[in-house]
Amino acid sequence: MKRISILGSTGSIGLSTLSVAESFPERFQVIALAAGKNLETAFEQARRWKPRVISIAAEAHAETLSDRLKQAGLSEIEVVYGTAGTIRVATHPEADFVVSAIVGVGGLEATYAAVKAGKTLGIANKECLVAAGELITAEARKHGKPLLPIDSEHNAVHQCLRGGRMNEVERVWLTASGGPFLDTPSSQFHLITVAQALNHPTWKMGKRITIDSATLMNKGFEVIEACRLFELPPASISVLVHPQSTIHSMVEFVDGSILAQFSLTDMRLPILYALTYPERIQSDMRFHVNDLRHLDFRPPDMDKFPCLRLAYEAAEAGGAKTVALNAADEVAVAAFLEGSIHFDEIPGIIEDAVRASNTGALQSIAEVLEADAEARRYTRKRISKTLESRTTSV
Ligand SMILES: NC(=O)c1ccc[n+]([C@@H]2O[C@H](COP(=O)([O-])OP(=O)(O)OC[C@H]3O[C@@H](n4cnc5c(N)ncnc54)[C@H](OP(=O)(O)O)[C@@H]3O)[C@@H](O)[C@H]2O)c1
């Protein structure tokens, strides 16, 4: 029986993880859950899974949750909150596997605490790896624990890498669906609405990653994530647009052989792989090869999607630059989602924030969080200036 903690249990990955746990009750026990603002789902999950502990972001929500659990006869479930709460979930002594699926850098401290506590990590939260990947991987190495990618591309690479040694790898090919605007002329990007950007062609995901997929920043983050997870330089990682999202990624070896992983576009599969690694177990998520007709590929257009270029540049520069890239993106995407800025303004705002950020490696999570806060402050100011100039020109 594997005992699991889930950071971000109320989100898309969190729900898929619980769905996997539901399908294999003899294999997985849910020990601890961490939610953000979704009190109702957190309560239902606590009722269904009876974890030892549940965390919620706000203190006021924790009080309400605690009262409701008492009324439901579940007073033995410990209710915690805030960052300390997520850390409690990540390091619970009874948990041996932690799924890191909080969105953004808000999940960083808990994710790092989990690895530091010697837990095996199934990592979906790519922003943690973009901001502090070197610190997280170093800690996992120190404890001799694998970091198991849940992001479908990295999960695919992890699977392909089982076909050779690291020193035999020539190149990693990350596939990209291209997002909803693959064939939209960039002259129309100014008119893109939030609803259009949230309409991803192949995956159903949380809002931030869906917008990041539309700008291709998500793919840029994945390049950095791959550098960190597999200890490869950015130049060894290529992106290939593959609109069907059938092949999740590929590894090319020095002898010219290329191994590709393909399967259903269903996140429960990489989650199951991570949770059962190094075993593989029977599932009903079958891909019907007989129905396969097309596998299309084309190179990405970095002029049309500058976020991908920005990510490569930040990956080369490393340290504080990738922290700024993620922080600025998080702020810019939030501004787009609330209707303050246009879709085509996102890359320029991020580029300025990265340019304004410090260079150099960051030695601790505290330094990462400081660089993150600084980049957020810069980005908010930069957005305010954009909005002011718009008002003055009207
Ligand atoms: N969805 C996918 O298919 C997919 C694929 C690959 C990688 N990923 C990565 O996985 C991560 C999660 O993505 P998602 O699509 O599942 O996002 P999502 O649906 O937006 O879920 C985010 C989760 O984080 C929780 N959360 C947010 N802020 C929090 C805080 N301060 N404290 C505690 N919990 C907090 C949310 O709680 P509430 O909902 O309760 O507020 C929710 O449970 C992201 O890093 C994403 O890039 C996702």
The ligand as an SDF file (V2000), in Angstrom:
LIG
                    3D

 48 52  0  0  0  0  0  0  0  0999 V2000
   -3.6820   20.0530  -15.5820 N   0  0  0  0  0  0  0  0  0  0  0  0
   -2.8010   19.4050  -16.2910 C   0  0  0  0  0  0  0  0  0  0  0  0
   -3.1390   18.5980  -17.1580 O   0  0  0  0  0  0  0  0  0  0  0  0
   -1.3250   19.6130  -16.0610 C   0  0  0  0  0  0  0  0  0  0  0  0
   -0.4220   18.9480  -16.8700 C   0  0  0  0  0  0  0  0  0  0  0  0
    0.9380   19.1030  -16.6260 C   0  0  0  0  0  0  0  0  0  0  0  0
    1.3810   19.8990  -15.5840 C   0  0  0  0  0  0  0  0  0  0  0  0
    0.4740   20.5650  -14.8160 N   0  0  0  0  0  0  0  0  0  0  0  0
    0.9700   21.4220  -13.7380 C   0  0  0  0  0  0  0  0  0  0  0  0
    0.3820   20.9870  -12.5280 O   0  0  0  0  0  0  0  0  0  0  0  0
    0.1450   22.0910  -11.6530 C   0  0  0  0  0  0  0  0  0  0  0  0
   -1.3350   22.1150  -11.3200 C   0  0  0  0  0  0  0  0  0  0  0  0
   -2.0520   22.3460  -12.5190 O   0  0  0  0  0  0  0  0  0  0  0  0
   -3.6340   22.2120  -12.5810 P   0  0  0  0  0  0  0  0  0  0  0  0
   -3.9760   22.2570  -14.0150 O   0  0  0  0  0  0  0  0  0  0  0  0
   -4.0790   21.0430  -11.7360 O   0  0  0  0  0  0  0  0  0  0  0  0
   -4.0600   23.5820  -11.8760 O   0  0  0  0  0  0  0  0  0  0  0  0
   -5.4520   23.9490  -11.2120 P   0  0  0  0  0  0  0  0  0  0  0  0
   -6.5420   23.1090  -11.7390 O   0  0  0  0  0  0  0  0  0  0  0  0
   -5.5560   25.4220  -11.3090 O   0  0  0  0  0  0  0  0  0  0  0  0
   -5.2300   23.5120   -9.6840 O   0  0  0  0  0  0  0  0  0  0  0  0
   -4.3290   24.1840   -8.8600 C   0  0  0  0  0  0  0  0  0  0  0  0
   -4.3870   23.6070   -7.4620 C   0  0  0  0  0  0  0  0  0  0  0  0
   -3.5160   24.3860   -6.6190 O   0  0  0  0  0  0  0  0  0  0  0  0
   -4.2730   24.7810   -5.4600 C   0  0  0  0  0  0  0  0  0  0  0  0
   -3.6880   26.0030   -4.9320 N   0  0  0  0  0  0  0  0  0  0  0  0
   -3.5050   27.1800   -5.5870 C   0  0  0  0  0  0  0  0  0  0  0  0
   -2.9060   28.0560   -4.7630 N   0  0  0  0  0  0  0  0  0  0  0  0
   -2.7030   27.4100   -3.5800 C   0  0  0  0  0  0  0  0  0  0  0  0
   -2.1360   27.7740   -2.3420 C   0  0  0  0  0  0  0  0  0  0  0  0
   -1.6310   28.9800   -2.1300 N   0  0  0  0  0  0  0  0  0  0  0  0
   -2.1100   26.8490   -1.3380 N   0  0  0  0  0  0  0  0  0  0  0  0
   -2.6080   25.6220   -1.5310 C   0  0  0  0  0  0  0  0  0  0  0  0
   -3.1570   25.2150   -2.6970 N   0  0  0  0  0  0  0  0  0  0  0  0
   -3.2000   26.1050   -3.6890 C   0  0  0  0  0  0  0  0  0  0  0  0
   -5.6870   24.9550   -5.9940 C   0  0  0  0  0  0  0  0  0  0  0  0
   -6.6080   24.9760   -4.9290 O   0  0  0  0  0  0  0  0  0  0  0  0
   -8.1170   25.5740   -5.0870 P   0  0  0  0  0  0  0  0  0  0  0  0
   -8.6490   25.0700   -6.3870 O   0  0  0  0  0  0  0  0  0  0  0  0
   -8.7790   24.9500   -3.8950 O   0  0  0  0  0  0  0  0  0  0  0  0
   -8.0230   27.0570   -5.0180 O   0  0  0  0  0  0  0  0  0  0  0  0
   -5.7730   23.6840   -6.8320 C   0  0  0  0  0  0  0  0  0  0  0  0
   -5.9570   22.5730   -6.0040 O   0  0  0  0  0  0  0  0  0  0  0  0
    0.6200   23.3220  -12.4310 C   0  0  0  0  0  0  0  0  0  0  0  0
    1.9130   23.6250  -12.0410 O   0  0  0  0  0  0  0  0  0  0  0  0
    0.5920   22.8900  -13.8800 C   0  0  0  0  0  0  0  0  0  0  0  0
    1.5380   23.5740  -14.6750 O   0  0  0  0  0  0  0  0  0  0  0  0
   -0.8730   20.4230  -15.0280 C   0  0  0  0  0  0  0  0  0  0  0  0
  1  2  1  0
  2  3  2  0
  2  4  1  0
  4  5  1  0
  4 48  2  0
  5  6  2  0
  6  7  1  0
  7  8  2  0
  8  9  1  0
  8 48  1  0
  9 10  1  0
  9 46  1  0
 10 11  1  0
 11 12  1  0
 11 44  1  0
 12 13  1  0
 13 14  1  0
 14 15  2  0
 14 16  1  0
 14 17  1  0
 17 18  1  0
 18 19  2  0
 18 20  1  0
 18 21  1  0
 21 22  1  0
 22 23  1  0
 23 24  1  0
 23 42  1  0
 24 25  1  0
 25 26  1  0
 25 36  1  0
 26 27  1  0
 26 35  1  0
 27 28  2  0
 28 29  1  0
 29 30  1  0
 29 35  2  0
 30 31  1  0
 30 32  2  0
 32 33  1  0
 33 34  2  0
 34 35  1  0
 36 37  1  0
 36 42  1  0
 37 38  1  0
 38 39  2  0
 38 40  1  0
 38 41  1  0
 42 43  1  0
 44 45  1  0
 44 46  1  0
 46 47  1  0
M  CHG  2   8   1  16  -1
M  END
$$$$
